[in-house]
Amino acid sequence: MRQRLLLLLLLGLFIAILIVIANQGTIAPGRLSPEDFSSLAYKIGILVFVAGTVLTLFRERFAQAVTMAMMWVIVGMLLVVGYSYRFELHQIADRVLADLIPGRVISQGRTVAVARTNGGDFAINAQINGARVAMMLDTGASSVVLTREDAKAAGLPIEVLDYSVNIDTANGRARAAPVTLERVAVGSLVEHSVDALVAPPGQLKTSLLGMSFLNRLQSWEVRGDRLLLHGYP
């Protein structure tokens, strides 16, 4: 067996050498360079050696060897295709997750997309001063409005807030505290020094993403069941 393997190795190397010699002086525009062709010849030699080794080791189980080889070829092709289309597959996965997980944000450059919930609203997972905050889109709100709990999570000094601004809530009129948010991020869209309000305890169930953030964007639109936010380039 060792002699047979050695012969196969020598045969592979001999074929590679013949290819390299035949290629010398015949390089034309559009053909492989000598370095690339030498690399190809080397790989062909290795392939011949490996193939010969497989045939030698599995000479009594040739069908099994061919089946295993085909399985590895298929696995390799799937890996190559997956790597080649990795960005497209990532976008498809994001869209599926956005439909399954309310509030999930899909960022494509300076455009952000959010899927409508079963209730017809747009839930948005935003970041306020680095803290994750679940919000609802409210184009009727002139400002971003935070619940007391979300304001605390965002690091705002809730103990010294001045509730001096009249607002309308689902529970009636109330007074909210004006604040300035250092950073508001929705996906890839980030705005700084955003005017906002903090609702008093018990007056708001979910924080609202209002016009003080939306007006910072280049545009926004509702297209079908998706909210599209377009930031400036």
C-alpha positions as CSV (number, residue, x, y, z in Angstrom):
1,M,0.0,0.0,0.0
2,R,2.8,2.4,0.8
3,Q,4.4,1.9,-2.6
4,R,1.0,2.5,-4.3
5,L,0.6,5.8,-2.3
6,L,4.1,6.9,-3.2
7,L,3.4,6.2,-6.9
8,L,0.2,8.2,-6.8
9,L,2.0,11.1,-5.1
10,L,4.8,11.0,-7.8
11,L,2.1,10.8,-10.5
12,G,0.3,13.9,-9.2
13,L,3.5,15.9,-8.9
14,F,4.6,14.8,-12.3
15,I,1.3,16.0,-13.8
16,A,1.6,19.3,-12.0
17,I,5.2,19.8,-13.3
18,L,4.1,19.0,-16.9
19,I,1.3,21.6,-16.7
20,V,3.7,24.3,-15.4
21,I,6.3,23.5,-18.1
22,A,3.6,23.6,-20.8
23,N,2.4,26.9,-19.5
24,Q,5.8,28.6,-19.6
25,G,6.0,31.3,-22.3
26,T,2.4,30.9,-23.3
27,I,0.8,33.5,-21.0
28,A,-1.6,35.7,-22.9
29,P,-3.8,38.5,-21.8
30,G,-6.8,37.1,-19.9
31,R,-5.0,33.9,-18.9
32,L,-3.6,33.0,-15.6
33,S,-0.3,34.5,-14.5
34,P,2.6,32.1,-13.9
35,E,2.2,32.4,-10.2
36,D,-1.5,31.6,-10.3
37,F,-1.0,28.8,-12.7
38,S,1.7,27.2,-10.6
39,S,-0.6,27.4,-7.6
40,L,-3.3,25.7,-9.6
41,A,-0.9,23.0,-10.7
42,Y,0.1,22.4,-7.1
43,K,-3.5,22.1,-6.1
44,I,-4.2,19.7,-9.0
45,G,-1.3,17.5,-7.8
46,I,-2.7,17.5,-4.2
47,L,-6.2,16.6,-5.6
48,V,-4.8,13.7,-7.6
49,F,-2.9,12.4,-4.6
50,V,-5.9,12.7,-2.3
51,A,-8.2,11.0,-4.8
52,G,-5.7,8.2,-5.3
53,T,-5.4,7.8,-1.5
54,V,-9.2,7.6,-1.2
55,L,-9.5,5.0,-3.9
56,T,-6.7,2.9,-2.4
57,L,-8.1,3.0,1.2
58,F,-11.7,2.4,0.0
59,R,-11.0,0.1,-2.9
60,E,-13.4,-2.5,-1.4
61,R,-16.0,0.1,-0.4
62,F,-15.9,2.4,-3.5
63,A,-19.6,3.2,-3.4
64,Q,-19.4,4.3,0.2
65,A,-16.3,6.5,-0.6
66,V,-18.1,8.2,-3.5
67,T,-21.2,8.8,-1.3
68,M,-19.1,10.4,1.4
69,A,-17.2,12.5,-1.2
70,M,-20.5,13.8,-2.7
71,M,-21.8,14.7,0.8
72,W,-18.7,16.8,1.5
73,V,-19.0,18.4,-1.9
74,I,-22.6,19.4,-1.2
75,V,-21.6,20.7,2.3
76,G,-18.8,22.8,0.7
77,M,-21.1,24.2,-2.0
78,L,-23.7,25.2,0.7
79,L,-21.0,27.0,2.7
80,V,-19.8,28.8,-0.4
81,V,-23.3,29.9,-1.4
82,G,-24.1,30.9,2.2
83,Y,-21.0,33.0,2.4
84,S,-21.6,34.6,-1.0
85,Y,-25.1,35.6,-0.1
86,R,-24.5,36.3,3.6
87,F,-25.8,39.9,3.4
88,E,-29.0,39.0,1.6
89,L,-29.6,36.1,4.0
90,H,-29.0,38.5,6.9
91,Q,-31.6,40.9,5.5
92,I,-34.2,38.1,5.1
93,A,-33.6,37.0,8.7
94,D,-34.0,40.5,9.9
95,R,-37.4,40.9,8.1
96,V,-38.6,37.6,9.5
97,L,-37.6,38.5,13.0
98,A,-39.2,42.0,12.7
99,D,-42.5,40.3,11.8
100,L,-42.2,37.9,14.7
101,I,-40.8,40.2,17.4
102,P,-42.8,43.5,18.0
103,G,-40.5,46.5,18.1
104,R,-37.6,45.0,16.3
105,V,-35.8,47.6,14.2
106,I,-34.3,46.8,10.8
107,S,-31.5,49.2,9.8
108,Q,-30.4,49.6,6.2
109,G,-27.9,52.4,6.0
110,R,-29.8,55.6,7.0
111,T,-33.2,54.0,6.7
112,V,-35.0,52.2,9.5
113,A,-38.0,49.9,9.1
114,V,-40.4,48.7,11.8
115,A,-43.3,46.3,11.3
116,R,-46.8,47.0,12.5
117,T,-48.0,45.0,15.5
118,N,-51.2,42.9,15.4
119,G,-52.9,45.8,17.2
120,G,-52.2,48.1,14.4
121,D,-49.6,50.2,16.2
122,F,-45.9,50.6,15.7
123,A,-43.9,49.4,18.7
124,I,-40.3,50.5,18.6
125,N,-37.3,49.4,20.6
126,A,-35.3,52.6,21.1
127,Q,-32.3,53.6,23.2
128,I,-32.5,56.6,25.5
129,N,-29.2,57.7,26.9
130,G,-28.0,54.2,26.3
131,A,-30.9,52.5,28.0
132,R,-33.2,50.3,26.0
133,V,-36.8,51.7,26.1
134,A,-39.9,50.1,24.5
135,M,-41.9,52.9,22.8
136,M,-44.9,53.4,20.7
137,L,-45.0,55.7,17.7
138,D,-47.4,58.6,18.3
139,T,-47.4,61.3,15.6
140,G,-50.0,63.2,17.6
141,A,-47.5,63.8,20.4
142,S,-45.5,67.0,19.9
143,S,-42.7,65.5,21.9
144,V,-41.0,62.3,23.0
145,V,-42.8,61.3,26.2
146,L,-41.3,58.9,28.8
147,T,-42.9,57.1,31.6
148,R,-41.3,57.7,35.0
149,E,-39.8,54.2,35.0
150,D,-38.2,54.7,31.6
151,A,-36.9,58.1,32.6
152,K,-35.3,56.6,35.6
153,A,-33.7,53.9,33.5
154,A,-32.3,56.6,31.2
155,G,-30.6,58.2,34.1
156,L,-32.8,61.3,34.4
157,P,-33.0,63.0,37.8
158,I,-36.6,62.1,38.4
159,E,-36.6,63.3,42.1
160,V,-36.1,67.0,41.0
161,L,-38.3,67.1,37.9
162,D,-40.6,70.1,37.5
163,Y,-44.0,68.9,36.3
164,S,-45.1,72.2,34.7
165,V,-46.3,71.3,31.1
166,N,-49.9,70.4,30.5
167,I,-50.4,67.2,28.4
168,D,-53.4,65.1,27.3
169,T,-53.2,61.4,28.1
170,A,-55.5,58.5,27.9
171,N,-56.4,59.2,31.6
172,G,-57.2,62.8,31.0
173,R,-55.1,66.0,31.3
174,A,-52.0,65.9,33.4
175,R,-48.7,67.7,33.9
176,A,-45.4,66.5,32.6
177,A,-41.8,67.5,33.3
178,P,-39.7,69.0,30.4
179,V,-36.3,67.4,29.9
180,T,-33.6,67.2,27.3
181,L,-32.4,63.7,26.3
182,E,-28.7,63.5,25.5
183,R,-29.1,60.7,23.0
184,V,-32.1,59.0,21.3
185,A,-31.3,56.1,18.9
186,V,-33.7,54.1,16.8
187,G,-31.6,51.5,14.9
188,S,-28.9,53.4,13.0
189,L,-30.6,56.8,13.4
190,V,-29.2,58.7,16.3
191,E,-30.2,62.2,17.5
192,H,-28.7,64.3,20.3
193,S,-30.2,66.9,22.6
194,V,-33.8,65.9,21.9
195,D,-36.6,67.7,23.8
196,A,-38.9,65.4,25.7
197,L,-41.4,65.1,28.6
198,V,-41.6,62.8,31.5
199,A,-45.2,61.8,32.4
200,P,-46.2,61.6,36.1
201,P,-46.6,58.1,37.6
202,G,-49.7,56.2,36.5
203,Q,-50.5,58.5,33.6
204,L,-48.7,56.6,30.8
205,K,-48.3,52.9,30.2
206,T,-45.7,53.1,27.4
207,S,-43.3,55.8,26.4
208,L,-44.1,57.6,23.2
209,L,-41.9,58.4,20.2
210,G,-43.2,61.8,19.2
211,M,-42.5,64.6,16.8
212,S,-39.5,66.1,18.6
213,F,-37.6,63.0,17.3
214,L,-39.5,62.6,14.0
215,N,-38.9,66.2,13.0
216,R,-35.1,65.6,13.2
217,L,-35.4,63.1,10.3
218,Q,-35.2,63.8,6.6
219,S,-38.6,62.1,6.2
220,W,-40.8,59.3,7.5
221,E,-43.7,57.3,6.0
222,V,-46.0,54.4,6.5
223,R,-45.8,52.0,3.6
224,G,-48.2,49.1,4.0
225,D,-47.5,47.4,7.3
226,R,-44.1,49.0,7.8
227,L,-43.0,52.3,9.2
228,L,-40.0,53.7,7.3
229,L,-37.7,56.4,9.0
230,H,-35.2,58.1,6.7
231,G,-32.3,59.9,8.2
232,Y,-30.1,62.5,6.6
233,P,-27.1,61.1,4.7
